[in-house]
Amino acid sequence: MTRILLFTGKGGVGKTTIAAATALRCAEQGLRTIVVSTDAAHSLADSLDFPLGPEPTEVAPNLWGQEIDLLYQMEKYWGTVQEYLAALLAWRGMDDLIAEEVSVLPGMEELASLLQIVKLHDDGLYDVVIIDAAPTGETLKLLSFPEMARWYLEKIFPIEKKAMQLSRPLLRSLTDLPLPEDELFDVIEGLIRDLDRMHALLTDPEKSTVRLVLNPEKMVIKEAQRTYTYLSLYGYPVDAVISNRIIPTAVRDAYFDNWKAIQEKYSRAVEEAFAPLPILQVPLMDSEVVGLERLRQLGQLVYGDRDPAAVFYKGARHMVRKEDGRYILILKLPFVSKEALKLTRTGDELVVHIGNQKRNIVLPRVVATLDVESAKAEDGEVHVVFGPREE
């Protein structure tokens, strides 16, 4: 079975380096491993200190790397769609070259890159596929797309296709407007089904997990919390949080004392926000991590004796479901009694107090605008019901 690991996090937290170090560690344990960058601003080759191309390139024994060539992916997955859009824009009087550029719609490049996951999995050439994904905001938009695409494919697409088949002969006699051919609809249908397949792969907890990379800083933690909530909402399993670039206690320079105090404070916040997920703390290295030897050292610091390809945690920490027009937030909190439970709401954050412990949860946008109607604890779960706000 092919194992898929997707690393994401706020830009600049070190996710590319962590992904590369994980890939090298997997490879040195005898697993055929490929690490792929789907970020438009590639830095994977720089991290490995090895030139990479649009096709898998062998970097070391059992280790391959790939930086997705967006033009190649566009032609492969979106060629027919792009040609039609370019023809339509040119018909409207736009210069051919500009029309071709404008026809690349926002998100098409990244979507085509993520479809590579399906191919690498189905090829069966690798034991581990590691994805160095785009920063969290872009990744979340892409991971939520299959849900919308499936609805479109089931509800709207068949009507559009049939309507065009019936009206195309008449329209051609009335206008020279470029009309979509059946081939275009076939390509769109195939793309959406591939995206659905990608969603199925990445939501299978036995095959795929996401690892969140962060630094112990307030804004970074907030974004990671929001990311985790949305990943849970869309069913993508997260099995670890990697807290990167922690200043070692051995550093005695007074210049770093304040930073160390801040990191200690926010490391506790990470525990509150993400427990019981495993939190792997990684010290700040004494120089830049570039090349296989430095990545090997980093991999040892991240994982120690752990198998980097193992599933570190199973089960959703929390989930959101809709029921009778209301949203229910379900928290997995074993052995919690109703008497020990207290909720505090601040903006889009919900703080759950259990005795002297607390959990900090950033709510999905759809829930953040609602009021808490009720909360109850039973069978190891806490159910928080959100309803419309009172005037």
C-alpha positions as a printed Julia matrix, in Angstrom:
391×3 Matrix{Float64}:
   0.0    0.0     0.0
   1.3    3.45   -0.94
   1.52   5.86    2.0
   0.78   9.55    1.32
   2.03  12.32    3.62
   1.01  15.91    2.94
   2.91  18.71    4.69
   1.38  22.15    4.91
   1.73  25.26    7.02
   1.98  29.01    6.89
   4.59  30.3     4.46
   8.05  30.46    5.99
   7.62  27.93    8.83
   9.96  25.36    7.22
   7.5   22.85    5.76
   9.61  22.21    2.64
  12.66  21.39    4.77
  10.62  19.12    7.06
   9.06  17.36    4.04
  12.49  16.8     2.46
  13.98  15.51    5.74
  11.03  13.13    6.16
  11.47  11.84    2.61
  15.18  11.19    3.12
  14.52   9.37    6.4
  11.88   7.16    4.74
  14.25   6.38    1.86
  17.09   5.43    4.21
  14.74   2.97    5.92
  14.41   1.15    2.59
  11.11   2.68    1.41
  10.87   3.81   -2.2
  10.06   7.45   -1.6
   9.2   10.43   -3.78
   8.86  13.99   -2.5
   6.84  16.32   -4.73
   6.45  20.08   -4.53
   3.02  21.41   -5.56
   3.9   24.95   -4.42
   4.1   27.38   -7.35
   7.18  28.93   -5.66
   9.35  25.8    -5.63
  12.14  25.52   -3.06
  12.41  21.72   -2.83
  15.43  21.51   -5.15
  17.18  24.18   -3.05
  16.48  22.22    0.13
  17.79  18.97   -1.34
  20.62  20.89   -3.05
  19.88  18.81   -6.12
  18.42  19.86   -9.51
  14.85  18.63  -10.04
  12.56  18.66  -13.07
   8.95  18.09  -14.07
   9.42  14.3   -14.01
  10.68  12.25  -11.03
  14.45  12.6   -10.62
  16.54  10.17   -8.57
  18.27  12.08   -5.79
  19.68   9.24   -3.65
  19.07   5.5    -3.21
  15.29   4.98   -2.82
  14.69   8.75   -3.05
  13.18  10.7    -5.95
  12.17  14.35   -6.17
   9.84  16.24   -8.48
   8.93  19.89   -8.89
   5.72  20.07  -10.86
   6.1   21.9   -14.19
   2.89  23.88  -14.26
   2.91  24.41  -18.03
   3.29  20.67  -18.57
   0.5   19.92  -16.1
  -1.72  22.58  -17.64
  -1.32  21.09  -21.1
  -1.89  17.58  -19.77
  -4.96  18.22  -17.63
  -6.44  21.51  -18.81
  -5.34  21.75  -22.43
  -8.79  21.4   -24.03
 -10.43  23.73  -21.5
  -7.73  26.37  -21.95
  -7.94  26.17  -25.75
 -11.7   26.78  -25.65
 -11.38  29.73  -23.25
  -8.6   31.24  -25.37
 -10.72  30.87  -28.53
 -13.69  32.48  -26.77
 -11.62  35.42  -25.55
 -10.02  35.86  -29.01
 -13.52  35.88  -30.55
 -14.33  38.79  -28.24
 -11.48  40.72  -29.86
  -8.67  40.04  -27.39
  -5.15  39.61  -28.77
  -4.35  35.88  -29.23
  -1.3   35.96  -26.92
  -3.16  37.84  -24.16
  -6.17  35.55  -24.57
  -3.94  32.51  -24.03
  -2.49  34.04  -20.86
  -5.86  35.15  -19.44
  -7.38  31.71  -20.13
  -5.31  30.28  -17.27
  -7.92  30.72  -14.55
  -6.87  31.18  -10.9
  -6.32  27.85   -9.2
  -6.06  25.78  -12.4
  -2.29  25.39  -12.06
  -2.42  24.23   -8.44
  -5.31  21.86   -9.12
  -3.41  20.26  -11.96
  -0.42  19.84   -9.64
  -2.46  18.07   -6.97
  -3.83  15.66   -9.58
  -0.28  14.33   -9.82
  -0.92  12.69   -6.44
  -3.43  10.34   -8.07
  -0.97   9.36  -10.79
   1.92   8.72   -8.39
  -0.33   6.58   -6.19
  -1.83   4.58   -9.03
   1.53   3.99  -10.74
   2.55   1.82   -7.77
   6.23   2.72   -8.15
   6.62   4.22   -4.67
   6.0    3.1    -1.09
   5.74   6.68    0.19
   4.56   9.81   -1.62
   5.38  13.02    0.26
   3.68  16.24   -0.8
   5.28  19.59   -0.07
   2.05  21.56   -0.47
   1.42  25.25   -0.99
   0.92  27.49    2.07
  -2.23  26.65    4.01
  -4.65  29.16    2.5
  -4.12  27.94   -1.06
  -4.02  24.29   -0.03
  -7.34  24.52    1.83
  -9.07  26.08   -1.18
  -7.85  23.22   -3.36
  -8.73  20.48   -0.89
 -12.28  21.82   -0.57
 -12.79  21.98   -4.35
 -13.74  18.29   -4.9
 -16.8   18.7    -2.67
 -18.11  21.53   -4.86
 -17.04  19.8    -8.06
 -18.95  16.63   -7.19
 -22.15  18.62   -6.66
 -21.67  20.35  -10.01
 -20.97  17.04  -11.77
 -24.08  15.38  -10.35
 -26.58  18.27  -10.52
 -25.65  20.74  -13.26
 -23.18  19.12  -15.64
 -25.57  16.56  -17.28
 -28.11  19.32  -18.01
 -25.48  21.61  -19.55
 -24.06  18.82  -21.71
 -27.46  17.73  -23.01
 -28.58  21.31  -23.64
 -25.49  22.06  -25.71
 -25.89  18.88  -27.76
 -29.45  19.93  -28.63
 -28.78  23.61  -29.31
 -25.36  23.45  -31.0
 -26.69  22.97  -34.61
 -29.04  25.95  -34.28
 -26.46  28.21  -32.64
 -23.91  27.48  -35.35
 -26.35  28.76  -37.99
 -26.82  32.01  -36.01
 -23.34  32.93  -34.8
 -19.64  32.26  -35.23
 -19.19  32.17  -31.44
 -16.9   29.24  -30.5
 -19.1   26.52  -29.03
 -17.94  23.8   -26.61
 -17.68  20.4   -28.24
 -18.48  17.1   -26.54
 -14.72  16.59  -26.08
 -14.63  19.62  -23.76
 -17.4   18.19  -21.59
 -15.63  14.82  -21.52
 -12.41  16.49  -20.35
 -14.21  18.44  -17.61
 -15.99  15.29  -16.45
 -12.7   13.39  -16.35
 -11.01  16.18  -14.41
 -13.73  16.32  -11.79
 -13.67  12.55  -11.38
  -9.88  12.7   -10.94
 -10.34  15.37   -8.28
 -12.91  13.17   -6.57
 -10.39  10.32   -6.68
  -7.76  12.62   -5.13
 -10.23  13.51   -2.36
 -10.91   9.81   -1.72
  -7.18   9.08   -1.44
  -6.41  11.99    0.87
  -9.36  11.26    3.18
  -8.45   7.6     3.62
  -6.81   7.55    7.09
  -5.12   4.22    6.4
  -3.27   5.68    3.4
  -3.01   9.43    3.85
  -2.43  11.92    6.64
  -1.65  15.62    6.82
   1.12  16.97    9.03
   0.88  20.59   10.12
   4.17  22.47   10.38
   4.26  25.58   12.56
   6.51  27.81   14.63
   5.56  28.63   18.25
   4.3   32.13   17.41
   0.83  33.57   17.97
  -0.2   34.29   14.37
   1.26  31.03   13.07
  -0.59  28.98   15.71
  -3.9   30.71   14.93
  -3.57  29.91   11.24
  -2.61  26.3    12.02
  -5.69  25.97   14.26
  -7.94  27.31   11.53
  -6.3   24.97    9.04
  -6.83  21.99   11.33
 -10.5   22.84   11.81
 -11.08  23.06    8.08
  -9.14  19.88    7.39
 -11.39  18.12    9.93
 -14.46  19.67    8.33
 -13.53  18.25    4.92
 -12.48  14.87    6.34
  -8.7   15.08    5.84
  -6.99  13.19    8.7
  -4.16  14.95   10.56
  -1.76  12.73   12.48
   0.86  15.15   13.85
   1.85  18.74   14.47
   5.5   19.65   13.97
   6.58  22.65   16.02
   9.69  23.85   14.25
  12.64  26.13   15.05
  12.5   26.04   18.84
  15.52  27.75   20.38
  17.4   25.09   22.41
  17.65  25.55   26.18
  21.43  25.18   25.81
  21.54  28.61   24.13
  22.58  30.96   26.96
  22.96  34.22   25.05
  20.86  36.93   26.79
  19.73  38.21   23.38
  17.56  35.08   23.0
  16.1   35.03   26.55
  12.94  36.91   25.55
  12.45  34.75   22.47
  12.84  31.61   24.57
  10.2   32.85   27.02
   7.82  33.64   24.16
   8.37  30.22   22.6
   7.81  28.49   25.94
   4.52  30.36   26.35
   3.31  29.5    22.86
   4.5   25.9    23.09
   1.96  25.52   25.89
  -0.63  27.13   23.59
   0.19  24.53   20.92
  -0.45  21.75   23.45
  -3.81  23.29   24.39
  -4.81  23.79   20.77
  -3.86  20.4    19.33
  -3.74  17.75   22.07
  -4.09  14.76   21.84
  -2.35  15.0    18.45
   1.36  14.15   18.77
   3.39  17.37   18.79
   6.93  16.88   17.53
   9.22  19.65   18.73
  12.18  20.45   16.47
  15.07  22.65   17.64
  16.4   25.54   15.61
  19.48  24.27   13.77
  22.75  26.18   14.12
  22.95  26.81   10.35
  20.74  26.53    7.29
  19.44  23.05    6.45
  20.52  22.44    2.86
  21.74  19.18    1.35
  21.32  15.54    2.29
  23.64  15.5     5.29
  21.9   18.39    7.04
  18.47  16.95    6.13
  19.57  13.63    7.61
  20.44  15.38   10.9
  17.1   17.21   10.89
  15.18  13.98   10.22
  16.79  12.41   13.3
  15.77  15.41   15.42
  12.18  15.34   14.14
  11.47  11.63   14.44
  14.07  10.09   16.74
  13.26   6.36   16.84
   9.81   6.8    15.26
   8.98   5.38   11.85
   8.33   8.56    9.8
   5.88   6.7     7.53
   3.74   5.42   10.41
   0.32   6.85   11.22
   0.97   8.76   14.45
  -2.65   9.39   15.42
  -6.01   7.97   14.35
  -9.39   9.57   14.78
 -10.71  13.09   14.43
 -10.11  15.37   17.41
 -13.25  17.26   16.52
 -15.75  17.43   13.68
 -18.68  19.54   12.53
 -21.94  18.23   11.13
 -25.21  19.85   10.04
 -28.47  18.6    11.48
 -31.97  20.14   11.15
 -30.57  23.49   10.04
 -28.14  23.69   12.95
 -24.44  22.91   13.22
 -23.09  20.56   15.86
 -19.44  20.68   16.92
 -18.4   17.27   18.28
 -15.31  17.1    20.49
 -13.66  13.83   21.44
 -13.1   14.25   25.19
 -13.13  10.92   27.05
 -14.22  10.83   30.7
 -15.61  14.37   30.73
 -18.56  15.06   33.03
 -21.15  17.76   32.42
 -20.27  19.4    35.73
 -16.61  19.81   34.73
 -17.44  21.39   31.36
 -17.33  25.15   30.75
 -17.41  27.0    27.41
 -16.05  30.47   26.68
 -16.72  32.16   23.33
 -14.54  34.95   21.89
 -15.18  35.9    18.27
 -14.42  32.88   16.11
 -12.75  31.0    18.98
 -14.32  28.55   21.38
 -12.4   27.72   24.56
 -13.47  24.46   26.25
 -12.52  24.26   29.93
 -12.46  20.85   31.62
 -11.37  21.29   35.21
  -7.97  22.98   35.05
  -7.42  21.92   31.42
  -8.62  23.75   28.33
  -8.92  23.27   24.57
  -8.8   26.21   22.2
 -10.71  25.72   18.91
 -10.91  28.13   15.98
 -14.38  27.71   14.5
 -15.17  27.33   10.8
 -16.52  30.55    9.27
 -19.98  29.05    8.78
 -20.21  28.32   12.53
 -18.42  31.43   13.81
 -21.4   33.63   12.84
 -23.84  31.54   14.92
 -24.74  31.49   18.62
 -24.13  28.57   20.98
 -27.57  27.14   21.77
 -26.56  24.26   24.03
 -23.75  21.93   25.04
 -23.76  18.47   26.56
 -21.22  15.8    27.5
 -21.97  12.12   27.0
 -20.2    8.9    25.97
 -16.76  10.51   25.78
 -17.93  13.35   23.52
 -18.96  16.96   23.95
 -21.68  18.19   21.57
 -21.94  21.96   21.09
 -25.02  23.08   19.13
 -24.9   26.33   17.14
 -28.03  28.07   15.88
 -29.01  31.4    14.27
 -28.11  34.5    16.19
 -30.9   36.21   18.08
 -31.74  39.76   17.03
